[in-house]
Amino acid sequence: MNNEIDDTHIIDWILESTSSNKNWQIKHGKNMNWKQNYAVYNCDGCNYVYEEVKPSATSNKKMVVKYKDFPKYKLVIRKCLLCRKD
């Protein structure tokens, strides 16, 4: 009853899967256009940097998330939803 099982150790499996997953993430991140996918704008009405987000995946409404200490260099200037109401 000499059972020879060729199992890899759990730590080796984790290291192999982590490194291949990490390589995929690095390649995927280089191909993404971050500026297009994450739209952050500079509001000239309230002088904040903001982004419009949906509260849930099924919602049609948009919320404004404002950032006070966000760099404004080369951001698109656009009024936020709250300043457009005024």
Backbone hydrogen bonds, N-H to C=O, Kabsch-Sander energy under -0.5 kcal/mol:
donor,donor_aa,acceptor,acceptor_aa,energy
3,N,1,M,-1.0
4,E,2,N,-0.7
5,I,3,N,-0.8
6,D,4,E,-0.5
7,D,5,I,-1.3
13,W,9,H,-2.2
14,I,10,I,-2.3
15,L,11,I,-2.4
16,E,12,D,-2.3
17,S,13,W,-2.6
18,T,14,I,-2.5
19,S,15,L,-2.1
20,S,16,E,-1.9
21,N,17,S,-2.0
22,K,18,T,-2.6
23,N,19,S,-2.1
24,W,20,S,-1.8
25,Q,21,N,-2.2
26,I,22,K,-2.2
27,K,23,N,-2.2
28,H,24,W,-2.7
29,G,25,Q,-2.4
30,K,26,I,-1.5
31,N,27,K,-1.1
32,M,28,H,-0.8
34,W,32,M,-1.0
36,Q,33,N,-0.5
37,N,33,N,-2.0
38,Y,34,W,-2.1
39,A,37,N,-0.6
40,V,38,Y,-0.7
41,Y,50,Y,-3.0
42,N,76,V,-2.7
43,C,41,Y,-0.6
43,C,48,Y,-2.9
44,D,42,N,-0.6
47,N,43,C,-1.1
49,V,67,Y,-1.8
50,Y,41,Y,-2.6
51,E,65,V,-1.7
53,V,51,E,-0.6
53,V,63,M,-2.5
59,S,56,S,-0.7
63,M,53,V,-3.7
65,V,51,E,-2.6
65,V,63,M,-0.5
66,K,64,V,-0.6
67,Y,49,V,-3.5
75,L,72,K,-1.6
76,V,40,V,-0.5
78,R,42,N,-2.3
78,R,76,V,-0.6
84,R,80,C,-1.9
85,K,81,L,-1.1
86,D,82,L,-0.7
